[in-house]
Amino acid sequence: MATDLGTVDGLPARFHGVRGAVYRGVLAGTLVALAYLVVLAAYLSVTSTDVIDVGRAGYPLVWFVTGAGALAAITAVDGRASSGRRRTSPWAVGVAVGYVLLLAAVSGLVTLDAAGFGGSVTGALPGWGPVVLADLGIVGLAIVPFQSVGYVVLGVLLARALTVRSGSLAAGVVGLFSCAGCLLPIVAAAASAVGVPLFEGVGSYRLSTVAFVSAALLLVGVIVRGAGSCRR
C-alpha cells in the first residue's frame, strides 16, 4: 500500500513496477561497469600489457553489466515485502540447473573426459581470467569468469520466470525449448565452443553476447509482466 510519503513496503515508489525494475537495473549495471573499469585499470597498471583489444575487453563488461542489471531488476519486482515474496519452486530450480549445465556442456566449459585429477589457473584480461581448468575424474571443468557467471545468471532468471508463470514441470520444460530467446544462448554457446578457454575464434563471442543479452532481457520481461499480473 502506498503512503503519503510515496513509499511501498518501506521503499520509494520508484523501486517498484516496471519503472522500478529499469531503475534498479540501470543503477546496478552502472556500479558494476565502474567496478570493472577500476579492476581493468589496476590490471593494466601492474602488468606489462600496453595495448589491449577493446572489443575483447568489452565482452566481459557487457556480460557483467547485463547480469547485474538483470538480477537487480527482478529484486522485489512484485512490490511485496520480503516475507511475502513467492518462493522459487523446486521444479523450477531443477529445470534452471539443467539449463545451466546444458549451456556449460555445449560451450565446452564442462566435458566428459577420463583425464584423472588435476588443475591449473591461468591469468588473463579481467573477466576472461583467471581461467580455471580442472580435471575431476571423468569430468573436465573450465571456468571463464564472465561466461560462467553469465550462465548462472540465466539460470537464476529462468527459475524465477518459471515460478512467476506458475506452470507445471512439463509445461516449464516445453516452454524452455519453445522459447527462442532461451535457445539462443545454447546455439551461441555451441558456436563459441572452439574459443574456450584459449580465446580462439573470439568473433563467435559476438553471437554469444547478443544471445546472452537477449535472453536476459526476455526473462526479465517475463518476470516483470508475470509479477504485474499477480498483483491485478
N, CA and C of each residue as an Amber inpcrd file, in Angstrom:
protein
   696
   0.8500000  -1.1970000   0.0000000   0.0000000   0.0000000   0.0000000
   0.8800000   1.2400000   0.0000000   0.6020000   2.1730000  -0.8830000
   1.3930000   3.4000000  -0.9690000   1.0180000   4.3140000   0.1810000
   1.9860000   5.0840000   0.6820000   1.7680000   6.0370000   1.7610000
   1.8790000   7.4310000   1.2110000   1.6260000   8.4300000   2.0860000
   1.7080000   9.8240000   1.6630000   3.1260000  10.2100000   1.3000000
   4.0810000   9.4200000   1.7950000   5.4820000   9.7360000   1.5120000
   5.9350000   9.0990000   0.1990000   4.9860000   8.4530000  -0.5050000
   5.3390000   7.8460000  -1.7890000   6.1770000   6.6070000  -1.6430000
   5.8800000   5.8150000  -0.6240000   6.6340000   4.5930000  -0.4070000
   5.7330000   3.3900000  -0.5110000   6.3290000   2.2480000  -0.8430000
   5.6250000   0.9750000  -0.8990000   6.4670000  -0.0410000  -0.1540000
   5.8760000  -0.6440000   0.8810000   6.6160000  -1.5940000   1.7120000
   7.9110000  -0.9780000   2.2360000   7.8850000   0.2930000   2.5530000
   9.0520000   0.9390000   3.1370000  10.0870000   1.4190000   2.1480000
   9.8630000   1.1870000   0.8500000  10.8030000   1.6060000  -0.1810000
  10.1640000   2.6800000  -1.0490000  10.9740000   3.6000000  -1.5940000
  10.4200000   4.6130000  -2.5010000   9.6620000   3.9630000  -3.6460000
   8.5860000   4.5930000  -4.0790000   7.7520000   4.0290000  -5.1330000
   8.5260000   3.7650000  -6.4200000   9.5930000   4.5330000  -6.6550000
  10.3390000   4.3630000  -7.9110000  11.0410000   3.0150000  -7.9900000
  11.1200000   2.2880000  -6.8540000  11.7770000   0.9940000  -6.8680000
  10.8280000  -0.1280000  -7.2630000   9.5650000   0.1790000  -7.5360000
   8.5850000  -0.8580000  -7.8170000   8.0370000  -0.7460000  -9.2320000
   7.4470000  -1.8470000  -9.6970000   6.8600000  -1.8520000 -11.0230000
   7.9220000  -1.8780000 -12.1180000   7.4550000  -1.6640000 -13.3400000
   8.3630000  -1.6840000 -14.4910000   9.3990000  -0.5790000 -14.3770000
   8.9690000   0.6090000 -13.9880000   9.9150000   1.7140000 -13.8470000
  10.9550000   1.4000000 -12.7830000  10.5100000   0.7630000 -11.7030000
  11.4500000   0.3910000 -10.6570000  12.4580000  -0.6350000 -11.1300000
  12.0010000  -1.5980000 -11.9530000  12.9090000  -2.6130000 -12.4790000
  13.9870000  -1.9690000 -13.3420000  13.5740000  -1.0370000 -14.1870000
  14.5410000  -0.3340000 -15.0380000  15.4960000   0.4780000 -14.1830000
  14.9650000   1.1590000 -13.1720000  15.7870000   2.0000000 -12.2960000
  16.8470000   1.1580000 -11.5850000  16.4230000   0.0430000 -11.0010000
  17.3680000  -0.8150000 -10.2850000  18.3990000  -1.4140000 -11.2380000
  17.9270000  -1.8300000 -12.4320000  18.8410000  -2.4320000 -13.3910000
  19.9130000  -1.4740000 -13.8650000  19.5070000  -0.2550000 -14.1900000
  20.4750000   0.7500000 -14.6620000  21.4500000   1.1030000 -13.5530000
  20.9410000   1.2560000 -12.3250000  21.8100000   1.6070000 -11.2010000
  22.8480000   0.5200000 -10.9510000  22.3940000  -0.7330000 -10.8880000
  23.3160000  -1.8410000 -10.6420000  24.3110000  -1.9910000 -11.7870000
  23.8360000  -1.8830000 -13.0160000  24.7240000  -2.0070000 -14.1650000
  25.7960000  -0.9370000 -14.1820000  25.4180000   0.2830000 -13.8140000
  26.3840000   1.3800000 -13.7780000  27.4580000   1.1320000 -12.7310000
  27.0470000   0.6650000 -11.5550000  28.0100000   0.3980000 -10.4860000
  28.9720000  -0.7210000 -10.8770000  28.4400000  -1.7660000 -11.5060000
  29.2980000  -2.8720000 -11.9280000  30.2470000  -2.4300000 -13.0350000
  29.7780000  -1.6040000 -13.9500000  30.6350000  -1.0970000 -15.0180000
  31.8030000  -0.3080000 -14.4420000  31.5160000   0.5480000 -13.4720000
  32.5780000   1.3350000 -12.8370000  33.5740000   0.4220000 -12.1290000
  33.0510000  -0.5980000 -11.4330000  33.9320000  -1.5260000 -10.7280000
  34.8290000  -2.2790000 -11.7070000  34.2540000  -2.7200000 -12.8260000
  35.0410000  -3.4520000 -13.8180000  36.1370000  -2.5700000 -14.4070000
  35.8060000  -1.3320000 -14.7030000  36.7910000  -0.4250000 -15.2810000
  37.9240000  -0.1500000 -14.2980000  37.6080000  -0.0740000 -13.0160000
  38.6450000   0.1170000 -11.9940000  39.5720000  -1.0940000 -11.9550000
  38.9730000  -2.3000000 -11.9660000  39.7740000  -3.5240000 -11.9530000
  40.6270000  -3.6250000 -13.2100000  40.0650000  -3.2780000 -14.3570000
  40.8110000  -3.3100000 -15.6080000  41.9830000  -2.3360000 -15.5750000
  41.7450000  -1.1370000 -15.0710000  42.8200000  -0.1390000 -14.9680000
  43.9230000  -0.6350000 -14.0380000  43.5380000  -1.2610000 -12.9310000
  44.5280000  -1.7870000 -11.9900000  45.3370000  -2.9080000 -12.6370000
  44.6610000  -3.7500000 -13.4050000  45.3370000  -4.8570000 -14.0800000
  46.3720000  -4.3250000 -15.0710000  45.9860000  -3.3390000 -15.8500000
  46.9010000  -2.7710000 -16.8410000  48.0730000  -2.0570000 -16.1860000
  47.8460000  -1.5190000 -14.9930000  48.9190000  -0.7780000 -14.3140000
  49.9730000  -1.6900000 -13.7030000  49.5920000  -2.9400000 -13.4260000
  50.5450000  -3.8500000 -12.7750000  51.0560000  -4.9340000 -13.7190000
  50.6400000  -4.9050000 -14.9690000  51.1360000  -5.8650000 -15.9480000
  51.8810000  -5.1240000 -17.0460000  52.5070000  -5.9100000 -17.9120000
  53.2870000  -5.3110000 -18.9930000  52.4370000  -5.0520000 -20.2310000
  51.1300000  -5.2350000 -20.1220000  50.2510000  -5.0260000 -21.2620000
  50.1570000  -3.5420000 -21.5930000  50.5140000  -3.1760000 -22.7930000
  50.4580000  -1.7770000 -23.2150000  49.2170000  -1.4800000 -24.0480000
  48.8510000  -2.4130000 -24.9100000  47.7070000  -2.2190000 -25.7910000
  46.7950000  -3.4270000 -25.6500000  45.5060000  -3.1860000 -25.4970000
  44.5550000  -4.2740000 -25.3920000  43.5330000  -4.1640000 -26.5120000
  42.9420000  -5.2900000 -26.8210000  41.8490000  -5.3150000 -27.7860000
  40.6010000  -4.8020000 -27.0760000  40.1390000  -3.6280000 -27.4850000
  38.9870000  -3.0210000 -26.8230000  37.7680000  -3.9250000 -26.9200000
  37.6110000  -4.5800000 -28.0680000  36.4780000  -5.4820000 -28.2350000
  36.5220000  -6.6250000 -27.2490000  37.7070000  -7.2050000 -27.0660000
  37.8440000  -8.3270000 -26.1290000  37.5630000  -7.8680000 -24.7080000
  38.0250000  -6.7070000 -24.3390000  37.7610000  -6.1850000 -23.0020000
  36.2830000  -5.8590000 -22.8220000  35.6060000  -5.5640000 -23.9270000
  34.2030000  -5.1700000 -23.8440000  33.2550000  -6.3220000 -23.5810000
  33.6080000  -7.5480000 -24.0060000  32.6930000  -8.6730000 -23.7930000
  32.3940000  -8.9070000 -22.3120000  33.4180000  -9.0410000 -21.4600000
  33.1070000  -9.2250000 -20.0300000  32.3140000  -8.0600000 -19.4570000
  32.6210000  -6.8430000 -19.8980000  31.8960000  -5.6760000 -19.4000000
  30.4040000  -5.8100000 -19.6960000  30.0650000  -6.1800000 -20.9320000
  28.6570000  -6.3120000 -21.3090000  27.9870000  -7.4230000 -20.5110000
  28.6590000  -8.5520000 -20.3600000  28.0580000  -9.6790000 -19.6370000
  27.8510000  -9.3280000 -18.1640000  28.8590000  -8.7430000 -17.5450000
  28.7350000  -8.4090000 -16.1210000  27.6630000  -7.3470000 -15.8890000
  27.6580000  -6.3250000 -16.7220000  26.6640000  -5.2480000 -16.5710000
  25.2550000  -5.7880000 -16.7820000  25.0820000  -6.5960000 -17.8270000
  23.7640000  -7.1670000 -18.1040000  23.3170000  -8.0870000 -16.9760000
  24.2180000  -8.9330000 -16.5010000  23.8660000  -9.8580000 -15.4270000
  23.4780000  -9.1360000 -14.1510000  24.2860000  -8.1520000 -13.7630000
  23.9800000  -7.4040000 -12.5470000  22.6880000  -6.6230000 -12.6930000
  22.4960000  -5.9980000 -13.8510000  21.2800000  -5.2340000 -14.0900000
  20.0420000  -6.1110000 -14.0590000  20.1510000  -7.3170000 -14.6520000
  19.0000000  -8.2220000 -14.6920000  18.6340000  -8.7050000 -13.2980000
  19.6320000  -9.0850000 -12.5070000  19.3460000  -9.5610000 -11.1550000
  18.7720000  -8.4530000 -10.2860000  19.3080000  -7.2530000 -10.4380000
  18.7740000  -6.1240000  -9.6640000  17.3600000  -5.7920000 -10.0950000
  17.0700000  -5.9260000 -11.3810000  15.7500000  -5.5790000 -11.9030000
  14.6590000  -6.4700000 -11.3360000  14.9710000  -7.7420000 -11.0880000
  13.9380000  -8.6560000 -10.6030000  13.8540000  -8.6900000  -9.0870000
  14.7170000  -7.9580000  -8.3990000  14.6710000  -7.9160000  -6.9440000
  13.4570000  -7.1280000  -6.4880000  12.6020000  -7.7510000  -5.6820000
  11.3790000  -7.1140000  -5.1730000  10.5180000  -6.5700000  -6.3030000
  10.5850000  -7.2340000  -7.4820000   9.8520000  -6.7230000  -8.6360000
   8.3500000  -6.8050000  -8.4420000   7.9140000  -7.6850000  -7.5340000
   6.4850000  -7.7920000  -7.3150000   5.9730000  -6.7800000  -6.3160000
   6.8820000  -5.9480000  -5.7690000   6.4590000  -4.8680000  -4.8920000
   5.9490000  -5.3150000  -3.5460000   6.2720000  -6.5410000  -3.1350000
   5.8260000  -7.0120000  -1.8400000   7.0020000  -7.1230000  -0.9030000
   6.7300000  -7.1250000   0.3810000   7.7820000  -7.2600000   1.3840000
   8.4490000  -8.6190000   1.2290000   9.6840000  -8.7270000   1.7420000
  10.4590000  -9.9530000   1.5670000   9.7010000 -11.1810000   2.0650000
   9.0040000 -11.0440000   3.1840000   8.2990000 -12.1820000   3.7470000
   7.1450000 -12.6360000   2.8690000   6.7100000 -11.7450000   1.9430000
   5.5640000 -12.0800000   1.1130000   5.9070000 -12.4710000  -0.2910000
   7.1650000 -12.5230000  -0.6130000   7.5350000 -12.8720000  -1.9750000
   7.2860000 -14.3450000  -2.2390000   6.9690000 -14.6240000  -3.4580000
   6.7490000 -16.0020000  -3.8560000   8.0770000 -16.7330000  -3.8820000
   8.1130000 -17.8970000  -3.2550000   9.3400000 -18.6860000  -3.2290000
   9.5220000 -19.4040000  -4.5710000  10.7800000 -19.5250000  -4.9710000
  11.0770000 -20.2370000  -6.2070000  10.7920000 -21.7130000  -6.0020000
  10.0110000 -22.3000000  -6.8810000   9.6130000 -23.6910000  -6.7040000
  10.7740000 -24.6320000  -7.0010000  10.8340000 -25.7790000  -6.3030000
  11.9310000 -26.7250000  -6.5120000  12.0410000 -27.2050000  -7.9590000
  10.9090000 -27.4530000  -8.6340000  10.9890000 -27.9430000 -10.0130000
  11.5760000 -26.8820000 -10.9280000  11.2760000 -25.6010000 -10.6370000
  11.8430000 -24.5240000 -11.4440000  13.3560000 -24.4570000 -11.2630000
  13.8020000 -24.6730000 -10.0340000  15.2470000 -24.7050000  -9.7630000
  15.8980000 -25.8570000 -10.5190000  15.2230000 -27.0220000 -10.5210000
  15.7630000 -28.1810000 -11.2280000  15.9030000 -27.9280000 -12.7220000
  14.8700000 -27.3290000 -13.3280000  14.9270000 -27.0140000 -14.7570000
  16.0440000 -26.0130000 -15.0260000  16.1780000 -25.0090000 -14.1440000
  17.1990000 -23.9810000 -14.3330000  18.6050000 -24.5550000 -14.2100000
  18.8090000 -25.4540000 -13.2520000  20.1270000 -26.0980000 -13.0960000
  20.4590000 -26.9090000 -14.3420000  19.4670000 -27.6320000 -14.8500000
  19.6890000 -28.3930000 -16.0800000  20.0390000 -27.4910000 -17.2480000
  19.3890000 -26.3370000 -17.3080000  19.6520000 -25.3700000 -18.3760000
  21.0910000 -24.8540000 -18.3030000  21.5430000 -24.5280000 -17.0940000
  22.9170000 -24.0380000 -16.9190000  23.9230000 -25.1200000 -17.2990000
  23.6640000 -26.3540000 -16.8740000  24.5680000 -27.4540000 -17.2160000
  24.5940000 -27.6970000 -18.7220000  23.4360000 -27.5600000 -19.3690000
  23.3840000 -27.7200000 -20.8260000  24.2160000 -26.6400000 -21.5080000
  24.0830000 -25.4100000 -21.0580000  24.8870000 -24.3220000 -21.6150000
  26.3810000 -24.5840000 -21.4120000  26.7400000 -25.0260000 -20.2130000
  28.1480000 -25.2930000 -19.9150000  28.6830000 -26.4300000 -20.7790000
  27.8400000 -27.4340000 -21.0270000  28.2820000 -28.5930000 -21.8120000
  28.4760000 -28.2350000 -23.2730000  27.5050000 -27.5430000 -23.8700000
  27.6120000 -27.2480000 -25.2970000  28.6700000 -26.1860000 -25.5730000
  29.0100000 -25.3800000 -24.5680000  30.0400000 -24.3600000 -24.7660000
  31.4370000 -24.8920000 -24.5000000  31.5310000 -26.0950000 -23.9410000
  32.8370000 -26.6720000 -23.6640000  33.3580000 -26.3830000 -22.2740000
  32.5790000 -25.7250000 -21.4430000  33.0230000 -25.4500000 -20.0750000
  33.0140000 -26.7180000 -19.2300000  32.1340000 -27.6370000 -19.5520000
  32.0730000 -28.9290000 -18.8710000  32.1800000 -30.0170000 -19.9270000
  33.1210000 -30.9240000 -19.7480000  33.3230000 -32.0170000 -20.7040000
  33.4520000 -33.3340000 -19.9590000  33.1260000 -34.4180000 -20.6390000
  33.3300000 -35.7610000 -20.0960000  34.6470000 -36.2780000 -20.6450000
  35.6160000 -36.4410000 -19.7480000  36.9510000 -36.8190000 -20.1960000
  37.6550000 -37.5330000 -19.0520000  37.9740000 -38.8050000 -19.2520000
  38.6720000 -39.5720000 -18.2210000  40.1340000 -39.1590000 -18.1830000
  40.4050000 -38.0390000 -17.5290000  41.7660000 -37.4880000 -17.5320000
  42.3860000 -37.4670000 -16.1440000  41.7910000 -38.1820000 -15.2060000
  42.3400000 -38.1950000 -13.8620000  41.9780000 -36.9420000 -13.0950000
  42.8920000 -36.5180000 -12.2240000  42.6360000 -35.3550000 -11.3930000
  43.7870000 -34.3590000 -11.5210000  43.4450000 -33.0990000 -11.5160000
  44.4520000 -32.0480000 -11.6290000  43.7870000 -30.7330000 -11.9280000
  44.5910000 -29.6990000 -11.9920000  44.0150000 -28.3930000 -12.2740000
  45.0920000 -27.3490000 -12.4970000  44.6750000 -26.2190000 -13.0540000
  45.5990000 -25.1180000 -13.2780000  44.8120000 -23.8140000 -13.3280000
  45.5210000 -22.7360000 -13.0620000  44.9250000 -21.4050000 -13.1090000
  45.8020000 -20.5300000 -13.9960000  45.2000000 -19.8970000 -14.9820000
  45.9390000 -19.0590000 -15.9170000  45.4030000 -17.6370000 -15.8650000
  46.3100000 -16.6830000 -15.7560000  45.9090000 -15.2880000 -15.7320000
  45.5110000 -14.8020000 -17.1120000  44.6530000 -13.8220000 -17.1530000
  44.2030000 -13.2370000 -18.4180000  43.5460000 -11.9030000 -18.1130000
  43.1210000 -11.2190000 -19.1620000  42.4250000  -9.9530000 -19.0120000
  41.2440000 -10.1250000 -18.0650000  40.9850000  -9.1770000 -17.1630000
  39.8650000  -9.3100000 -16.2280000  38.5670000  -9.6830000 -16.9350000
  37.8910000 -10.6540000 -16.3700000  36.6680000 -11.1610000 -16.9750000
  36.9320000 -12.4130000 -17.7810000  37.9790000 -12.3840000 -18.5960000
  38.4090000 -13.5770000 -19.3180000  39.1660000 -14.4960000 -18.3740000
  39.7850000 -13.9180000 -17.3950000  40.5670000 -14.6900000 -16.4630000
  40.3710000 -14.1570000 -15.0500000  40.9140000 -14.8560000 -14.0720000
  41.7310000 -16.0560000 -14.2610000  40.9130000 -17.2480000 -14.7570000
  41.4870000 -17.9710000 -15.7110000  40.8510000 -19.1700000 -16.2460000
  41.2430000 -20.3550000 -15.3640000  40.2550000 -21.0550000 -14.8770000
  40.4890000 -22.2240000 -14.0240000  40.1680000 -23.4800000 -14.8220000
  41.1340000 -24.3610000 -14.9290000  40.9360000 -25.6610000 -15.5930000
  41.0810000 -26.7480000 -14.5420000  40.1290000 -27.6590000 -14.5070000
  40.1700000 -28.7200000 -13.5070000  39.7420000 -30.0420000 -14.1200000
  40.5050000 -31.0880000 -13.8150000  40.1380000 -32.4500000 -14.2000000
  39.6250000 -33.1420000 -12.9550000  38.3430000 -33.5140000 -12.9750000
  37.6920000 -34.1090000 -11.8120000  37.2790000 -35.5440000 -12.1270000
  38.2660000 -36.3760000 -12.3620000  37.9590000 -37.7580000 -12.7130000
  37.4870000 -37.8520000 -14.1440000  36.1990000 -38.0950000 -14.3220000
  35.6530000 -38.2320000 -15.6710000  35.0810000 -36.9220000 -16.1990000
  35.1520000 -35.8820000 -15.4000000  34.5980000 -34.5860000 -15.7930000
  35.7090000 -33.5490000 -15.8790000  35.7310000 -32.8130000 -16.9880000
  36.6570000 -31.7060000 -17.1410000  35.8970000 -30.4000000 -16.9820000
  36.4580000 -29.4720000 -16.2350000  35.7790000 -28.2130000 -15.9410000
  36.6650000 -27.0390000 -16.3190000  36.0890000 -26.0850000 -17.0400000
  36.7910000 -24.8500000 -17.3730000  35.9240000 -23.6860000 -16.9030000
  36.5310000 -22.7730000 -16.1870000  35.7940000 -21.6040000 -15.6960000
  36.3850000 -20.3550000 -16.3250000  35.6220000 -19.7450000 -17.2160000
  35.9460000 -18.4390000 -17.7780000  34.9940000 -17.4670000 -17.0830000
  35.5010000 -16.6050000 -16.2080000  34.6370000 -15.8460000 -15.2890000
  33.3820000 -15.2330000 -15.8850000  33.5130000 -14.4140000 -16.9380000
  32.3250000 -13.7040000 -17.4060000  31.2890000 -14.6590000 -18.0000000
  31.7610000 -15.7000000 -18.6690000  30.8390000 -16.6410000 -19.2840000
  30.1660000 -17.5150000 -18.2270000  30.9390000 -17.9820000 -17.2670000
  30.3800000 -18.8260000 -16.2100000  29.3550000 -18.0570000 -15.3800000
  29.6960000 -16.8270000 -15.0170000  28.7650000 -16.0040000 -14.2510000
  27.4960000 -15.7330000 -15.0630000  27.6670000 -15.4590000 -16.3450000
  26.5200000 -15.1820000 -17.1980000  25.5530000 -16.3450000 -17.2710000
  26.0640000 -17.5690000 -17.3850000  25.1920000 -18.7350000 -17.4560000
  24.4390000 -18.9440000 -16.1450000  25.1120000 -18.7030000 -15.0300000
  24.4330000 -18.8270000 -13.7330000  23.3220000 -17.7880000 -13.6180000
  23.5900000 -16.5720000 -14.0880000  22.5610000 -15.5210000 -14.0630000
  21.3490000 -15.9550000 -14.8740000  21.5670000 -16.5270000 -16.0660000
  20.4430000 -17.0040000 -16.8740000  19.6610000 -18.0900000 -16.1380000
  20.3750000 -18.9350000 -15.4070000  19.6980000 -19.9640000 -14.6340000
  18.8060000 -19.3730000 -13.5550000  19.3170000 -18.3630000 -12.8480000
  18.5280000 -17.7030000 -11.8060000  17.2900000 -17.0470000 -12.4120000
  17.4820000 -16.3680000 -13.5330000  16.3600000 -15.6990000 -14.1910000
  15.3190000 -16.7080000 -14.6680000  15.7850000 -17.8260000 -15.2140000
  14.8560000 -18.8310000 -15.7100000  14.0400000 -19.4230000 -14.5620000
  14.7010000 -19.7350000 -13.4440000  13.9860000 -20.2930000 -12.2930000
  12.9130000 -19.3310000 -11.8030000  13.2670000 -18.0510000 -11.7460000
  12.2880000 -17.0570000 -11.2770000  11.1450000 -16.9070000 -12.2890000
  11.4750000 -16.9300000 -13.5710000  10.4460000 -16.7760000 -14.6060000
   9.4710000 -17.9420000 -14.5820000   9.9870000 -19.1680000 -14.4280000
   9.1170000 -20.3310000 -14.3800000   8.2160000 -20.2970000 -13.1530000
   8.7380000 -19.8010000 -12.0360000   7.9400000 -19.7030000 -10.8170000
   6.8310000 -18.6710000 -10.9690000   7.1650000 -17.5270000 -11.5670000
   6.1690000 -16.4770000 -11.7650000   5.0540000 -16.9570000 -12.6740000
   5.4280000 -17.7280000 -13.7080000   4.4240000 -18.2270000 -14.6450000
   3.5590000 -19.3140000 -14.0360000   4.0210000 -19.9000000 -12.9190000
   3.2370000 -20.8860000 -12.1570000   2.7790000 -22.0630000 -13.0090000
   3.6250000 -22.5270000 -13.9030000   3.2440000 -23.6670000 -14.7260000
   3.6800000 -24.9740000 -14.0860000   3.3490000 -26.0830000 -14.7350000
   3.7920000 -27.3830000 -14.2680000   5.2170000 -27.6340000 -14.7440000
   5.8250000 -28.6790000 -14.2390000   7.1750000 -29.0270000 -14.6670000
   7.2110000 -29.3040000 -16.1630000   6.2420000 -30.0810000 -16.6480000
   6.2000000 -30.4080000 -18.0830000   6.0410000 -29.1440000 -18.9080000
   5.1510000 -28.2620000 -18.4530000   4.9350000 -27.0120000 -19.1790000
   6.1970000 -26.1640000 -19.1740000   6.9130000 -26.2010000 -18.0660000
   8.1440000 -25.4200000 -17.9680000   9.2040000 -25.9040000 -18.9270000
   9.3620000 -27.2260000 -19.0270000  10.3620000 -27.7910000 -19.9320000
   9.9880000 -27.4910000 -21.3800000   8.7150000 -27.6880000 -21.7200000
   8.2590000 -27.3930000 -23.0760000   8.4340000 -25.9150000 -23.3890000
   8.1040000 -25.0720000 -22.4150000   8.2550000 -23.6310000 -22.6050000
   9.6940000 -23.2310000 -22.8350000  10.6030000 -23.8940000 -22.1130000
  12.0220000 -23.5950000 -22.2680000  12.4740000 -23.8390000 -23.6990000
  12.1060000 -24.9890000 -24.2600000  12.5980000 -25.3470000 -25.5800000
  11.7410000 -24.7830000 -26.7130000  10.6780000 -24.0850000 -26.3690000
   9.9100000 -23.3840000 -27.3970000  10.1970000 -21.8930000 -27.3510000
  11.1030000 -21.5030000 -26.4620000  11.4430000 -20.0890000 -26.2690000
  12.7080000 -19.7730000 -27.0610000  12.5610000 -19.0100000 -28.1290000
  13.7030000 -18.6920000 -28.9860000  14.7800000 -17.9620000 -28.1970000
  14.3560000 -17.0880000 -27.2850000  15.3230000 -16.3360000 -26.5030000
  16.1600000 -17.2250000 -25.6130000  15.5550000 -18.3020000 -25.0650000
  16.2980000 -19.2110000 -24.2020000  17.1830000 -20.1570000 -25.0060000
  16.7480000 -20.4720000 -26.2230000  17.5420000 -21.3620000 -27.0570000
  18.7350000 -20.6590000 -27.6900000  18.6180000 -19.3460000 -27.8770000
  19.7200000 -18.5990000 -28.4870000  21.0520000 -18.8110000 -27.7710000
  21.1020000 -18.7100000 -26.4200000  22.3850000 -18.9260000 -25.7460000
  22.9420000 -20.3250000 -25.9670000  22.0630000 -21.3330000 -26.1090000
  22.5390000 -22.6960000 -26.3370000  23.2080000 -22.7960000 -27.7060000
  22.5530000 -22.2380000 -28.7160000  23.1250000 -22.2380000 -30.0680000
  24.4320000 -21.4480000 -30.0930000  24.4280000 -20.2850000 -29.4390000
  25.6170000 -19.4360000 -29.4280000  26.7550000 -20.0930000 -28.6570000
  26.4190000 -20.7850000 -27.5760000  27.4480000 -21.4570000 -26.7840000
  28.1230000 -22.5430000 -27.5980000  27.3330000 -23.2740000 -28.3750000
  27.9020000 -24.3020000 -29.2320000  28.8220000 -23.6870000 -30.2850000
  28.4410000 -22.5270000 -30.7970000  29.2410000 -21.8570000 -31.8170000
  30.5520000 -21.3490000 -31.2550000  30.5530000 -20.9890000 -29.9660000
  31.7580000 -20.4190000 -29.3670000  32.6250000 -21.4560000 -28.6760000
  32.2320000 -22.7320000 -28.7470000  32.9550000 -23.7760000 -28.0240000
  34.4340000 -23.8220000 -28.3760000  34.7820000 -23.5490000 -29.6330000
  36.1890000 -23.6090000 -30.0400000  37.0020000 -22.5050000 -29.3900000
  36.3630000 -21.5180000 -28.8050000  37.0850000 -20.4060000 -28.2050000
  37.2770000 -20.5250000 -26.7180000  36.9150000 -21.6490000 -26.1080000
  37.0440000 -21.8080000 -24.6660000  38.0500000 -22.8990000 -24.3690000
  39.0740000 -22.6390000 -23.5340000  39.3130000 -21.3440000 -22.9030000
  40.5020000 -20.6140000 -23.5060000  40.9010000 -20.9820000 -24.7210000
  42.1070000 -20.4280000 -25.3230000  41.8510000 -19.1650000 -26.1290000
  40.6020000 -18.7100000 -26.1470000  40.2380000 -17.4530000 -26.7740000
  40.4410000 -17.4510000 -28.2800000  40.3860000 -18.6180000 -28.8970000
  40.4250000 -18.6670000 -30.3440000  39.0370000 -18.3660000 -30.8770000
  38.9660000 -17.8420000 -32.0650000  37.6670000 -17.5770000 -32.6590000
  36.8310000 -16.6350000 -31.8270000  37.4490000 -15.5460000 -31.3390000
  36.7470000 -14.6240000 -30.4530000  35.5090000 -14.0450000 -31.1190000
  35.4980000 -14.0010000 -32.4550000  34.3390000 -13.4620000 -33.1470000
  33.0510000 -14.1720000 -32.7880000  33.1430000 -15.4630000 -32.4350000
  31.9400000 -16.1980000 -32.0660000  31.3300000 -15.6540000 -30.7820000
  32.1210000 -14.9520000 -29.9830000  31.5910000 -14.3860000 -28.7440000
  30.6420000 -13.2260000 -29.0260000  30.7090000 -12.6670000 -30.2060000
  29.7170000 -11.6400000 -30.5510000  28.3210000 -12.2500000 -30.5300000
  28.1920000 -13.4260000 -31.1400000  26.9060000 -14.1120000 -31.1520000
  26.4940000 -14.4970000 -29.7390000  27.4370000 -15.0040000 -28.9660000
  27.1370000 -15.3910000 -27.5910000  26.6720000 -14.1990000 -26.7710000
  27.3130000 -13.0590000 -26.9820000  26.9600000 -11.8660000 -26.2190000
  25.5660000 -11.3730000 -26.5770000  25.2680000 -11.3380000 -27.8770000
  23.9300000 -10.9310000 -28.3090000  22.8870000 -11.8860000 -27.7470000
  23.1760000 -13.1820000 -27.7870000  22.2370000 -14.1800000 -27.2850000
  22.0230000 -14.0320000 -25.7870000  23.1050000 -13.8060000 -25.0570000
  23.0080000 -13.6640000 -23.5990000  22.1670000 -12.4500000 -23.2250000
  22.4670000 -11.3140000 -23.8360000  21.7190000 -10.0910000 -23.5310000
  20.2470000 -10.2550000 -23.8970000  19.9770000 -10.8540000 -25.0480000
  18.6020000 -11.0450000 -25.4970000  17.8260000 -11.9400000 -24.5360000
  18.4480000 -13.0630000 -24.1380000  17.7760000 -13.9890000 -23.2300000
  17.5310000 -13.3520000 -21.8750000  18.5270000 -12.6000000 -21.3700000
  18.3720000 -11.9520000 -20.0680000  17.2300000 -10.9470000 -20.0870000
  17.1670000 -10.1310000 -21.1360000  16.0980000  -9.1320000 -21.2350000
  14.7370000  -9.8100000 -21.3630000  14.6770000 -10.8860000 -22.1570000
  13.4220000 -11.6090000 -22.3290000  12.9280000 -12.1650000 -20.9980000
  13.8120000 -12.8050000 -20.2480000  13.4180000 -13.4090000 -18.9820000
  13.0260000 -12.3530000 -17.9570000  13.7450000 -11.2410000 -17.9230000
  13.3670000 -10.1550000 -17.0120000  11.9690000  -9.6440000 -17.3760000
  11.7060000  -9.5260000 -18.6740000  10.3910000  -9.0800000 -19.1110000
   9.2960000 -10.0330000 -18.6660000   9.5520000 -11.3430000 -18.7720000
   8.5730000 -12.3420000 -18.3380000   8.3020000 -12.2030000 -16.8460000
   9.3730000 -12.0110000 -16.0710000   9.2350000 -11.9030000 -14.6170000
   8.4530000 -10.6550000 -14.2320000   8.7840000  -9.5360000 -14.8550000
   8.1080000  -8.2800000 -14.5380000   6.6320000  -8.3520000 -14.9240000
   6.3630000  -8.8710000 -16.1210000   4.9650000  -8.9780000 -16.5500000
   4.1900000  -9.9600000 -15.6760000   4.8280000 -11.0830000 -15.3440000
   4.1740000 -12.0820000 -14.5060000   3.8600000 -11.5560000 -13.1270000
   4.8040000 -10.7970000 -12.5310000   4.5790000 -10.2330000 -11.2120000
   3.4630000  -9.2050000 -11.2680000   3.4170000  -8.4370000 -12.3600000
   2.3650000  -7.4360000 -12.5160000   1.0000000  -8.0910000 -12.6120000
   0.9240000  -9.2320000 -13.2990000  -0.3460000  -9.9390000 -13.4460000
  -0.8230000 -10.4830000 -12.1080000   0.1380000 -10.8850000 -11.2580000
  -0.2300000 -11.4340000  -9.9600000  -0.8330000 -10.3710000  -9.0610000
  -0.4610000  -9.1090000  -9.2680000  -0.9720000  -8.0250000  -8.4100000
  -2.3810000  -7.6270000  -8.7980000  -2.7710000  -7.9260000 -10.0560000
  -4.0850000  -7.4860000 -10.5030000  -5.1750000  -8.4710000 -10.0860000
